[in-house]
Amino acid sequence: MVLVIVLQFALFRTRWGLRTRAVGEHPLAADTVGINVSRLRIGNVVLGGMLAGLAGAYFTLESVPISSR
């Protein structure tokens, strides 16, 4: 839950979030002001993959009860 709050803050209150939203909504305009669109997109895809991996690890290790003998 903390990660959701941190990501929401990062997307709407930081330079990275502003650039990420600009690249997603209008990449040509972002390229015009000097943002490297492909680098930012690749970085965000890697970040999303890492978050998905953390979610999968949590699901595998914590949310599924393991019966002990």
C-alpha positions as CSV (number, residue, x, y, z in Angstrom):
1,M,0.0,0.0,0.0
2,V,2.9,2.3,0.7
3,L,4.3,1.7,-2.8
4,V,1.0,2.8,-4.3
5,I,1.1,6.1,-2.4
6,V,4.8,6.7,-3.3
7,L,4.1,6.0,-7.0
8,Q,1.1,8.3,-7.1
9,F,3.2,11.1,-5.5
10,A,6.1,10.4,-8.0
11,L,3.9,10.5,-11.0
12,F,2.1,13.7,-10.2
13,R,4.7,15.7,-8.2
14,T,8.2,15.0,-9.7
15,R,10.0,15.9,-12.9
16,W,10.2,12.2,-13.8
17,G,6.4,11.9,-13.4
18,L,5.8,14.9,-15.6
19,R,8.1,13.6,-18.3
20,T,6.5,10.2,-18.1
21,R,3.1,11.5,-18.6
22,A,4.2,13.8,-21.4
23,V,5.9,10.9,-23.2
24,G,2.7,8.9,-22.9
25,E,0.3,11.5,-24.0
26,H,2.3,13.3,-26.7
27,P,5.7,11.9,-27.5
28,L,6.4,14.4,-30.3
29,A,5.9,17.3,-28.0
30,A,8.1,15.7,-25.4
31,D,10.8,15.1,-28.1
32,T,10.5,18.8,-29.1
33,V,11.4,20.1,-25.7
34,G,14.4,17.8,-25.4
35,I,13.2,14.7,-23.6
36,N,14.8,11.4,-24.9
37,V,11.5,9.6,-25.5
38,S,12.9,6.1,-26.3
39,R,15.2,6.1,-23.2
40,L,12.4,7.2,-20.9
41,R,10.0,4.6,-22.3
42,I,12.5,1.8,-22.0
43,G,13.3,2.8,-18.4
44,N,9.7,2.9,-17.5
45,V,9.1,-0.5,-19.0
46,V,12.0,-1.9,-16.9
47,L,10.5,-0.2,-13.8
48,G,7.1,-1.7,-14.5
49,G,8.7,-5.1,-15.0
50,M,10.4,-4.8,-11.7
51,L,7.2,-3.9,-9.9
52,A,5.4,-6.8,-11.6
53,G,8.2,-9.1,-10.4
54,L,7.8,-7.8,-6.8
55,A,4.1,-8.4,-7.0
56,G,4.6,-11.9,-8.3
57,A,7.1,-12.6,-5.5
58,Y,4.7,-11.3,-2.9
59,F,1.9,-13.4,-4.3
60,T,4.0,-16.5,-4.3
61,L,5.6,-16.1,-0.9
62,E,3.2,-14.3,1.3
63,S,-0.4,-14.5,0.1
64,V,-0.6,-18.2,-0.5
65,P,-0.8,-20.1,2.8
66,I,1.7,-22.9,3.2
67,S,0.6,-25.8,5.4
68,S,3.3,-27.0,7.8
69,R,3.6,-30.5,9.0
